[in-house]
Amino acid sequence: MASKKKWYVRFIAGNPEIFSDIKTEPRSPMMRSEALEAIGHIDNHGWRGWVEDEAGNRIFETSREKDFKNA
């Protein structure tokens, strides 16, 4: 049975030292494949971002988000 989960792309645009407002990609919720494609564009900009399910469990984080969490 295919999963009917809905995935949300969340991100913080710009420099994380200055900005902290979490934004949701306007097309959210979306299918997993769409969410992973959308987060790729956010990662290419060097922004913090992640993909999460309806419960807030993350399945992907951008490299900038990982660095920020480990700092």
N, C-alpha and C positions, 0 to 999 in steps of 0.2 A: 504494500500500500504506500503510495507516495505521500510525503509529508506536505501538509498544507500550511506549514509555518510561514509567517510573514516576517520579513527582515527589514530592519531600519538602518539607514546610513546616517551616522551622527558625526559631526566634525566641528572643529574650531578653526575658522579661516584666519590666515595671517600669522603673525609672530606670536607664539604661545607665551612669551614673556610679557606681552602687552595685552593680548586679547584672551578672554575666558568664556565668552558666550557660546554655548553649545547650540549648534544649528542642526536641523534635520533636513536631509535631502528632500526637496519637494515631492519627488516621485514615491517616497516611502509611504506605506510599506510596499515591498516588492519581492519578487522571487529571489531566491538565493543567488542564482547566476547573475541577475541584474544588479544586485547589491554589491557583489564582488567586483563587477565591472565598474560600477560607479565609484567605489572606494579606490580603485586603481587611479582614477583621474585626480582624486583628492591627494593621494600619496605622491603623484607626480608633481603637484604644486608644493610639496614639502609641508603640508599642513598636518595637524593632529587629526586623527579620524579613526573610526571603528565601525564594524557591522555587528548589530546585536539583534536578538530575537525579541519577541513580545515581553519576555520576562526580564530582559536586560542582560542576558548571557551573551558575552562577546565571542564571535567566531573568528574575527580578524581585527588586527590593529595595524595602523600604518607604522613605519619605522620611526617617524617623529613621535608618535604616541608612546611607543615602547621606550624610546630614549627619555621622554618626559617622565614616565612612570618610574624609571630606574634612577633618575637623578636625585 
